[in-house]
Amino acid sequence: MRAVTVSTFGGPENVEITEAPVPGPAAGELRIRTRAAAVHPADAAVRSGAVAAYLPSLPSHRLGWDLAGTVDAVGEGVRGFRPGDEVIGLSHWFRSHNGVHAEYAVLPASAVAPAPAGVDATVAAALPLNGLTALQALDATGLTAGQTLLITGAAGNLGGLALQLATARGLDVLALAGPGDREFVTAHGGRFVDRDDLASLALLAPDGVDAVLDTALLGPALLPHLLPGTVFVAVRPTGDLPADTRLTVVDVVPDGARLAELAELVASSALTVRVDTAVPFTEAAKAHARLAGRGVRGAVVLTF
């Protein structure tokens, strides 16, 4: 089979298409014939060498966190899936080093869910990583209906899903985004906050916010605009925060059951997943270049 790999760190041009053996599923696993797979900033960080110090010493690294595809083979003990099923799934790449940017991928059945019915694979493939991260991050805030949540990067792939899930829970969402994203934010129930005018938070939330979900990695830059004791949920380790800030860093957990819940929301149009660009996986370098470009609104997806 062919796979998307990196053997020398650098720019998008360093992405390679290489040959690899077709993997077989062990007990509790599924082999999936990949139809589409999203490209994420985490993939770009591996490709560029930005996280090289944290990677195992290997001749090359196969990229890819999440996919949509068709079950091709079922390992011993798997229940609920059979060959021919359309599915989506998530590999925690930094833990497993199991990249799914390949014609075939093997995942634990517990990390897989039925694909959203009636939804194109290019859209479905962009759901698992960002959808589960958004869901688990919202859980980490501990907020309930009526409370106020500030989401940074609220028009991005992760922030946009978090915005939709948060408003569906009845939260009052202050959505920090660029000036061109006002329509997206308001259409999904958020109160728009211009990312270039953080001071306006004092007017929109004079009593402060109950929690922050920082998908834009602003970290300490937000502190002058927050009250002591605010719950702060980050998706990566952030800079120094005051001792009274209740910080949680979310590390996504593959979870097929909760992924199935998200897939049902997408299938019913209660949750929108945006796709910016879809390119054949043999042109993965173009996908990486697009991801690094300006004005990306939605997922960059490889098709197989």
C-alpha positions in Angstrom: 0.0 0.0 0.0 1.0 3.7 -0.3 1.3 6.0 2.6 2.1 9.6 3.4 5.4 9.8 5.3 8.2 12.2 6.3 11.9 11.0 6.5 13.5 14.4 6.5 12.0 17.3 8.4 11.2 20.5 6.6 8.6 22.2 4.5 5.6 20.8 2.6 7.9 19.6 -0.2 9.4 17.1 2.3 6.2 15.0 2.4 6.7 11.7 0.6 4.5 8.9 -0.8 6.1 5.6 0.1 5.3 1.9 0.0 4.5 -0.1 3.1 3.0 -3.5 3.9 -0.7 -3.8 4.3 -1.3 -4.2 8.0 -3.4 -7.0 9.5 -5.8 -6.4 12.4 -5.0 -8.0 15.7 -7.6 -9.0 18.3 -10.0 -6.1 18.9 -8.9 -4.2 15.9 -10.3 -3.2 12.5 -8.5 -2.8 9.2 -10.0 0.1 7.3 -9.7 1.0 3.6 -9.2 4.7 3.8 -11.4 7.0 1.8 -10.4 10.3 3.3 -8.2 11.7 6.0 -7.8 15.2 7.5 -4.5 17.0 7.7 -4.0 18.8 11.0 -1.5 21.3 12.5 -0.1 18.3 14.5 0.8 16.6 11.2 2.5 19.8 10.1 4.4 20.0 13.4 5.8 16.5 12.8 6.7 17.2 9.2 8.5 20.5 10.0 10.4 19.0 12.9 8.9 21.3 15.4 8.2 18.4 17.7 11.2 16.3 16.7 12.5 16.1 20.3 9.4 14.2 21.3 9.4 11.6 18.5 10.9 8.1 18.5 14.0 7.7 16.5 12.8 6.1 13.2 13.8 6.3 9.6 10.4 7.9 8.7 7.1 8.9 10.3 3.7 8.0 8.8 1.4 11.0 9.4 -2.3 11.1 10.1 -4.7 11.2 13.1 -8.3 10.6 11.8 -10.0 9.1 8.8 -13.2 8.0 7.1 -13.3 4.7 5.3 -14.7 1.2 4.8 -14.0 -1.8 7.1 -11.9 -4.2 5.2 -11.1 -6.9 7.8 -12.1 -7.5 11.4 -9.9 -8.9 14.2 -10.8 -11.6 16.6 -13.3 -10.5 19.3 -14.7 -7.5 17.5 -18.4 -7.0 17.8 -20.6 -4.4 16.1 -18.5 -4.0 12.9 -18.2 -6.1 9.8 -16.5 -5.7 6.4 -18.2 -3.2 4.2 -19.3 -0.9 7.1 -18.6 2.8 6.5 -16.8 4.2 9.6 -14.8 7.0 11.0 -12.0 6.7 13.6 -9.2 8.4 15.5 -5.6 7.4 16.2 -3.9 9.3 19.0 -0.7 9.7 16.9 1.6 10.9 19.7 0.8 7.9 21.8 0.6 5.2 19.2 2.6 6.5 16.3 0.0 4.8 14.2 -0.4 7.2 11.2 -3.6 6.8 9.2 -2.5 8.7 6.1 -2.3 5.5 4.1 -4.5 3.4 1.8 -5.2 1.0 4.7 -5.1 1.7 8.5 -5.7 -0.5 11.6 -7.4 1.0 14.6 -8.9 -0.4 17.8 -12.6 -1.0 17.4 -13.1 1.1 20.5 -11.8 4.1 18.6 -14.1 3.7 15.6 -17.8 4.7 15.0 -20.2 4.4 12.2 -19.8 7.2 9.7 -22.5 9.8 9.6 -25.2 8.6 7.2 -25.5 10.5 4.0 -22.3 12.6 4.6 -19.4 12.6 2.2 -16.3 11.0 3.4 -14.3 14.2 3.0 -16.5 15.8 5.6 -16.8 12.8 7.8 -13.0 12.4 7.9 -12.6 15.9 9.5 -14.8 15.1 12.5 -13.0 12.7 14.8 -10.0 14.6 16.1 -11.5 18.1 16.3 -15.0 16.8 17.3 -13.8 14.7 20.2 -11.3 17.3 21.4 -14.1 19.9 21.4 -16.5 17.6 23.3 -13.9 16.6 25.9 -12.8 20.2 26.3 -16.3 21.3 27.0 -16.7 18.5 29.5 -13.5 19.8 31.2 -15.1 23.3 31.8 -17.7 21.7 34.0 -20.2 24.4 32.8 -24.0 24.0 32.7 -26.7 25.8 30.8 -26.8 29.5 31.4 -23.1 29.9 32.3 -20.7 31.9 30.2 -17.9 30.4 28.1 -15.2 32.3 26.1 -13.9 30.4 23.1 -10.9 31.7 21.3 -10.4 30.7 17.7 -14.1 30.2 17.5 -14.3 30.1 13.7 -11.5 27.5 13.4 -11.9 23.8 12.9 -11.8 23.0 16.6 -13.3 26.2 17.9 -16.1 26.2 15.4 -17.2 22.7 16.6 -16.8 23.7 20.2 -19.0 26.8 19.5 -21.8 24.7 18.1 -21.6 22.0 20.8 -21.5 24.7 23.6 -24.5 26.6 22.3 -26.4 23.3 22.0 -25.8 22.8 25.7 -27.4 26.2 26.5 -24.1 28.0 27.3 -23.7 31.7 26.7 -20.8 31.7 24.3 -18.5 34.7 23.7 -16.8 33.7 20.5 -13.4 35.3 19.8 -12.7 35.3 16.0 -11.6 37.5 13.1 -13.7 40.3 11.7 -14.7 38.2 8.7 -16.1 35.4 10.9 -18.9 37.4 12.5 -21.6 35.8 10.4 -20.4 32.2 11.2 -20.3 33.0 14.9 -23.7 34.6 15.1 -25.3 31.9 12.8 -24.2 29.3 15.4 -25.5 31.2 18.4 -22.4 32.8 19.7 -21.8 36.5 20.7 -19.0 37.8 18.4 -15.9 39.2 20.0 -13.3 40.8 17.6 -9.9 39.1 18.3 -8.3 42.5 17.8 -10.5 44.1 20.5 -10.1 42.0 23.6 -11.0 45.1 25.7 -14.6 44.7 24.5 -14.9 41.6 26.8 -15.4 44.0 29.7 -18.6 45.3 28.0 -19.9 42.0 26.8 -19.3 40.2 30.1 -19.0 42.8 32.9 -19.2 40.1 35.5 -16.5 38.0 33.8 -16.8 34.6 32.2 -17.2 31.2 34.0 -14.6 29.5 31.8 -12.3 29.8 28.8 -11.7 27.3 26.0 -8.5 28.6 24.4 -8.2 26.9 21.0 -6.2 29.8 19.6 -3.4 29.3 22.1 -3.6 32.9 23.4 -2.8 31.8 27.0 -1.6 34.6 29.3 -2.7 37.3 26.8 -6.2 36.7 28.0 -5.5 37.1 31.7 -5.9 40.9 31.9 -9.5 40.4 30.7 -10.4 37.5 33.1 -11.5 37.4 36.7 -9.4 35.5 39.3 -10.4 31.8 39.6 -11.7 31.5 36.0 -11.6 27.9 34.7 -9.1 27.8 31.8 -9.1 24.9 29.4 -6.3 24.7 26.9 -5.6 22.3 24.1 -1.8 22.6 24.5 0.4 23.5 27.5 0.2 27.3 27.9 2.4 29.9 29.4 2.5 30.8 33.1 -0.9 31.4 34.6 -1.7 32.7 38.1 -2.0 30.1 40.8 -5.7 30.8 41.2 -6.5 30.0 37.6 -7.9 26.5 37.3 -6.1 25.1 34.3 -6.9 21.9 32.4 -4.9 20.8 29.3 -7.0 18.5 27.2 -5.3 15.5 25.6 -7.9 13.9 23.3 -9.0 10.3 24.1 -10.2 8.1 21.2 -13.7 7.2 22.1 -15.9 5.3 19.6 -19.1 5.7 21.6 -18.9 9.5 21.9 -17.7 9.7 18.3 -20.9 8.0 17.3 -22.8 10.7 19.1 -21.0 13.3 17.1 -21.6 11.5 13.9 -25.3 11.4 14.6 -25.3 15.2 15.1 -23.5 15.7 11.8 -25.9 13.3 10.0 -28.9 15.3 11.3 -27.3 18.6 10.4 -27.2 19.6 14.0 -23.4 19.9 13.8 -21.6 21.4 10.8 -18.1 20.3 9.7 -16.5 22.6 7.2 -14.0 21.5 4.5 -11.7 24.0 2.9 -9.8 21.9 0.5 -9.7 18.2 -0.6 -6.8 16.9 -2.6 -5.7 13.4 -3.7 -3.3 11.9 -1.1 -0.6 11.6 -3.8 -0.6 15.4 -3.7 -0.2 15.6 0.1 2.5 18.2 -0.2 -0.2 20.6 -1.6 -2.4 19.9 1.4 0.4 20.8 3.8 1.1 24.0 1.8 -2.6 24.9 1.9 -2.8 24.2 5.7 0.1 26.7 6.1 -1.6 29.4 4.0 -3.8 32.3 5.0 -7.6 32.3 5.1 -8.1 28.6 5.7 -11.7 28.1 6.9 -12.4 24.4 7.3 -10.5 21.2 7.1 -7.8 20.3 4.6 -8.5 16.7 3.6 -6.7 14.0 1.6 -8.8 11.7 -0.6 -7.8 8.1 -1.3 
